[in-house]
Amino acid sequence: MSTKPPAVKPAAPIDASMTFEQAQAELETLITRIEGGQVGLEESMVAYERGVALLKHCRGILEKAEQTFTDLSEKVKG
């Protein structure tokens, strides 16, 4: 009789209302935990997946902010 390893939960989806600062803080926490060896391999993989999603979320926020500044600059010039 073989025993299966416990299933690893997938990373939670990113809440669209999460601010840049909240996402950045969670990402820093994940990095610290992974680099500090505070999590096992399976949990590290889930944390890495979550980190990638947080990074994409942060980039999206930054891109939107950059577009807003560009649009405002164009209005000032216009």
Secondary structure, 3 states (H helix, E strand, C coil): CCCCCCCCCCCCCCCCCCCHHHHHHHHHHHHHHHHCCCCCHHHHHHHHHHHHHHHHHHHHHHHHHHHHHHHHHHHHHC
